[in-house]
């Protein structure tokens, strides 16, 4: 079991999205390859939110785009509602992909500056002829704009540059919901927003998930934010999954992967103090994905590293019920 690295996956029939052995590489100068995502596996159940957390450059956003086949991964299997996306024709893939909606980090860059808010929200259903008659389309557009906290009468004929960043992100959410997706993929959508606006957006996403029964992939470098909205969390490091756990496990006095401990140590408590990790991590920068370390990819920064870590890659093993860790030295 441990050798497969997939012990954390549930039965296929109980999942909406199931990803196995996903691998994404990009060409680089000198014939080298960027190892962006290296054989990770995960699943998302209906109405579940799975958080993806890790430093910038660990492959989180690449995973999101690979799931959408934008572009398709180099290898691996992506199953959405028991349909393998890699086996579909280009036309059928576009039709199936409508059930997954991706919201980007920079709302200003993802919205056409020459289109009004009403047109931006309606664009997808008009392309796919799913909006019904004009009156029904307008009613649903106004309803969604109001649902995401915008006054539809006020923003209806405005352009993106006339809105704040938070308002633009709300428009992006309304546009995604217009397609009635089963899976919402949020890629660092709070990163460019003020802290007060982030809190509002988190509450909006929680309410939206409950009202629409959405499953979500929520991607962020901030463990505190991911913890606030997720049911389960995947901790990623340099294209690999270091730990998978239920969100409640973060609040328990339990063992974690050394990298997860460092992420936890960066989250301020209410008192202003920070959680003291049980291990002190080295301060080196993230190694290059052009030449990732052998064995355990975290070993160059890990205080627990031994020769075994350089020679043998650790596999995800269940250390506690629902908690899987890829580390030779955590038991």
Legacy VTK file of the C-alpha trace (Angstrom):
# vtk DataFile Version 3.0
C-alpha trace
ASCII
DATASET POLYDATA
POINTS 331 float
0.000 0.000 0.000
2.594 2.536 1.007
4.554 2.037 -2.155
1.679 3.091 -4.385
1.470 6.613 -3.010
-2.333 6.478 -3.506
-3.480 5.175 -0.135
-5.280 8.483 0.473
-7.634 8.056 -2.503
-11.227 6.998 -1.934
-13.319 4.625 -3.989
-13.852 5.986 -7.495
-17.652 5.931 -7.224
-17.652 8.290 -4.228
-15.729 11.076 -5.943
-16.567 13.866 -8.374
-12.960 14.440 -9.442
-10.271 11.769 -9.328
-6.702 12.503 -10.407
-4.010 9.808 -10.555
-0.278 10.121 -11.211
-0.553 13.623 -12.641
2.715 14.755 -14.215
3.430 18.108 -15.854
6.778 19.147 -17.317
7.773 22.146 -19.394
10.729 22.487 -21.788
13.557 24.799 -20.726
16.775 26.064 -22.252
19.534 23.606 -22.970
17.165 20.693 -23.462
16.301 20.608 -19.777
12.848 20.051 -18.297
10.960 21.895 -15.571
9.463 19.244 -13.270
6.398 21.262 -12.238
4.172 18.411 -11.007
5.583 14.952 -10.460
3.054 12.154 -10.188
0.547 13.421 -7.634
-2.847 11.830 -6.957
-5.921 13.252 -5.218
-9.701 13.276 -5.313
-12.552 15.645 -4.548
-15.969 14.445 -3.414
-19.226 16.201 -4.333
-19.740 19.362 -2.227
-16.250 18.956 -0.678
-13.603 21.672 -0.556
-10.023 20.457 -0.874
-7.335 23.020 -0.145
-3.948 23.030 -1.875
-1.236 24.854 0.041
2.476 25.414 -0.390
5.031 28.043 -1.309
5.013 29.807 -4.649
6.572 27.510 -7.233
5.404 24.255 -5.658
3.045 23.445 -8.566
-0.384 24.355 -7.164
-1.526 26.497 -10.093
-0.066 24.017 -12.559
-2.252 21.325 -10.997
-5.335 23.511 -11.485
-4.615 24.059 -15.157
-3.687 20.424 -15.753
-7.003 19.300 -14.252
-8.724 21.609 -16.739
-6.435 20.358 -19.531
-5.168 23.897 -20.107
-2.927 22.403 -21.393
-3.274 18.658 -20.916
-0.787 17.033 -18.505
2.161 15.069 -19.842
0.761 11.951 -18.207
-1.771 10.855 -15.639
-5.517 10.363 -15.487
-8.138 13.036 -14.779
-11.630 11.680 -14.229
-14.555 14.071 -13.815
-17.752 12.323 -12.772
-16.379 9.025 -14.158
-15.408 10.588 -17.491
-11.711 10.432 -18.359
-10.873 13.788 -19.891
-7.791 12.545 -21.717
-9.874 10.137 -23.783
-12.237 12.793 -25.156
-12.168 14.507 -28.508
-11.371 18.224 -28.514
-15.060 19.116 -28.979
-16.262 16.762 -26.260
-13.536 17.954 -23.892
-14.707 21.564 -24.267
-18.283 20.509 -23.554
-17.316 18.448 -20.501
-15.000 21.130 -19.160
-17.952 23.490 -18.722
-18.707 21.604 -15.480
-15.380 22.912 -14.113
-14.954 26.649 -13.729
-11.549 28.206 -12.976
-11.295 31.571 -11.192
-7.929 33.270 -11.584
-5.772 35.230 -9.159
-5.893 38.589 -10.950
-9.525 39.546 -11.588
-8.614 42.621 -13.628
-6.533 40.540 -16.026
-9.176 37.827 -16.394
-12.037 40.160 -17.317
-12.299 41.695 -20.782
-11.881 45.443 -20.176
-14.075 46.283 -23.171
-17.144 44.422 -21.927
-19.714 45.531 -19.390
-20.389 43.520 -16.230
-23.690 42.153 -17.553
-21.967 40.890 -20.708
-19.049 39.376 -18.786
-21.385 37.330 -16.583
-23.517 36.192 -19.517
-20.662 35.470 -21.912
-20.263 31.754 -21.142
-23.905 30.757 -21.387
-24.284 32.718 -24.604
-21.327 30.890 -26.157
-22.808 27.535 -25.115
-26.448 28.551 -25.782
-27.478 27.713 -22.214
-29.031 30.975 -21.120
-32.639 30.474 -22.162
-34.643 33.472 -23.406
-33.405 37.011 -22.932
-35.650 37.736 -19.948
-34.627 34.565 -18.078
-30.968 35.288 -18.791
-31.217 38.814 -17.422
-33.065 37.659 -14.300
-30.457 35.028 -13.516
-27.618 37.486 -14.136
-29.101 40.001 -11.720
-29.761 37.265 -9.175
-26.153 36.041 -9.271
-24.707 39.538 -9.048
-26.837 40.188 -5.988
-25.890 36.793 -4.547
-22.164 37.629 -4.694
-22.705 40.903 -2.883
-22.958 43.351 -5.774
-25.832 45.717 -6.454
-26.815 44.524 -9.920
-28.496 47.831 -10.748
-25.316 49.735 -9.922
-22.744 47.549 -11.690
-24.884 46.347 -14.597
-23.414 48.682 -17.227
-20.021 49.291 -15.648
-16.671 48.188 -17.027
-13.998 46.348 -14.972
-11.809 49.448 -14.599
-14.713 51.178 -12.841
-14.757 48.515 -10.102
-12.439 47.657 -7.218
-10.382 44.469 -7.173
-12.811 42.827 -4.757
-15.773 43.776 -6.931
-14.054 42.369 -10.017
-13.415 39.100 -8.198
-17.109 38.932 -7.290
-17.953 39.400 -10.964
-15.585 36.510 -11.760
-17.394 34.296 -9.256
-20.800 35.247 -10.663
-19.538 34.495 -14.183
-18.342 31.056 -13.065
-21.593 30.243 -11.245
-23.568 31.247 -14.326
-22.373 28.026 -15.965
-23.846 25.921 -13.106
-20.567 24.039 -12.511
-20.141 21.030 -10.250
-16.501 21.959 -9.495
-15.128 25.434 -8.796
-11.335 25.845 -8.971
-10.101 28.925 -7.087
-6.481 29.725 -7.931
-5.042 32.189 -5.398
-8.150 34.326 -5.790
-7.549 36.212 -2.529
-3.859 36.975 -3.019
-4.319 40.436 -4.526
-7.045 41.561 -2.116
-6.868 43.437 1.183
-7.234 41.374 4.362
-10.699 42.775 5.116
-11.857 41.951 1.591
-10.336 38.462 1.888
-12.569 37.768 4.880
-15.635 38.891 2.946
-14.680 36.700 -0.009
-14.165 33.642 2.202
-17.616 34.089 3.705
-19.041 34.521 0.206
-17.403 31.306 -1.017
-18.666 29.358 1.997
-22.196 30.586 1.410
-21.952 29.953 -2.319
-20.726 26.408 -1.758
-23.639 25.682 0.596
-26.294 27.251 -1.637
-25.115 25.679 -4.900
-23.746 22.348 -3.572
-20.371 22.999 -5.185
-17.186 21.017 -4.874
-14.107 23.241 -4.728
-10.368 23.115 -5.248
-9.060 26.051 -3.233
-5.434 26.979 -3.943
-3.400 29.324 -1.763
0.065 29.825 -0.307
-1.563 30.887 2.985
-2.296 27.930 5.278
-4.440 30.110 7.540
-6.756 30.965 4.639
-6.900 27.373 3.376
-7.696 26.113 6.862
-10.616 28.527 7.087
-12.504 27.134 4.105
-11.342 23.564 3.419
-12.558 20.138 4.489
-9.267 18.457 3.569
-5.844 19.862 2.776
-3.059 18.740 0.435
0.314 20.170 1.371
2.490 20.439 -1.749
6.230 20.885 -1.995
8.151 21.142 -5.262
5.602 19.233 -7.332
4.941 16.518 -4.753
2.334 15.929 -2.044
3.967 16.034 1.385
0.845 15.525 3.498
-2.910 14.967 3.174
-5.124 15.560 6.195
-8.543 16.549 7.424
-8.600 20.207 8.405
-9.456 19.342 12.017
-6.085 17.609 12.343
-4.350 20.988 12.150
-5.871 21.937 15.509
-4.830 18.753 17.257
-1.540 18.161 18.981
-0.353 15.613 16.468
2.580 14.865 14.208
2.934 16.521 10.823
5.335 16.492 7.931
8.286 18.788 8.743
7.240 21.090 5.909
3.655 21.306 7.244
5.106 22.228 10.619
6.979 25.117 9.041
3.795 26.315 7.321
1.943 26.096 10.632
4.690 28.103 12.296
4.046 30.965 9.866
0.361 31.285 10.866
-0.164 33.941 13.589
-2.384 33.058 16.528
-5.082 35.378 17.828
-2.643 36.504 20.525
-0.163 37.561 17.863
2.148 34.679 18.715
3.147 32.082 16.186
2.926 28.335 16.600
6.297 26.936 17.555
7.209 24.003 15.290
8.609 20.866 16.856
11.430 21.006 14.310
13.322 24.051 13.113
13.534 24.184 9.317
16.478 25.495 7.382
16.073 28.869 5.704
17.222 27.897 2.222
15.107 28.871 -0.745
12.979 26.400 -2.657
15.231 24.238 -4.879
14.852 24.613 -8.630
12.250 22.399 -10.337
14.796 22.118 -13.171
16.894 19.890 -10.951
14.866 18.709 -7.949
16.698 16.886 -5.140
16.854 13.112 -5.290
14.782 11.074 -2.876
12.718 13.358 -0.668
12.516 16.761 -2.315
12.312 18.533 1.046
15.515 16.973 2.365
17.747 19.961 1.478
15.771 22.079 3.952
14.736 19.431 6.461
16.492 19.113 9.854
15.511 15.426 10.024
17.171 14.483 6.716
19.479 11.460 6.568
21.224 9.514 3.802
18.069 7.471 3.368
16.161 10.624 2.429
18.563 11.250 -0.461
18.409 7.682 -1.714
14.754 6.713 -1.283
11.651 8.763 -2.015
9.104 8.512 0.836
5.563 7.491 -0.073
2.347 8.745 1.493
1.435 6.511 4.422
-1.457 6.782 6.830
0.050 7.876 10.160
-3.260 8.750 11.818
-6.832 8.108 10.630
-7.313 10.344 7.591
-3.792 11.772 7.826
-1.183 10.722 5.250
2.442 11.822 5.407
5.350 11.241 3.037
8.324 11.170 5.421
10.742 8.438 6.530
11.082 9.921 10.019
7.471 10.674 11.031
5.678 7.784 12.695
LINES 1 332
331 0 1 2 3 4 5 6 7 8 9 10 11 12 13 14 15 16 17 18 19 20 21 22 23 24 25 26 27 28 29 30 31 32 33 34 35 36 37 38 39 40 41 42 43 44 45 46 47 48 49 50 51 52 53 54 55 56 57 58 59 60 61 62 63 64 65 66 67 68 69 70 71 72 73 74 75 76 77 78 79 80 81 82 83 84 85 86 87 88 89 90 91 92 93 94 95 96 97 98 99 100 101 102 103 104 105 106 107 108 109 110 111 112 113 114 115 116 117 118 119 120 121 122 123 124 125 126 127 128 129 130 131 132 133 134 135 136 137 138 139 140 141 142 143 144 145 146 147 148 149 150 151 152 153 154 155 156 157 158 159 160 161 162 163 164 165 166 167 168 169 170 171 172 173 174 175 176 177 178 179 180 181 182 183 184 185 186 187 188 189 190 191 192 193 194 195 196 197 198 199 200 201 202 203 204 205 206 207 208 209 210 211 212 213 214 215 216 217 218 219 220 221 222 223 224 225 226 227 228 229 230 231 232 233 234 235 236 237 238 239 240 241 242 243 244 245 246 247 248 249 250 251 252 253 254 255 256 257 258 259 260 261 262 263 264 265 266 267 268 269 270 271 272 273 274 275 276 277 278 279 280 281 282 283 284 285 286 287 288 289 290 291 292 293 294 295 296 297 298 299 300 301 302 303 304 305 306 307 308 309 310 311 312 313 314 315 316 317 318 319 320 321 322 323 324 325 326 327 328 329 330
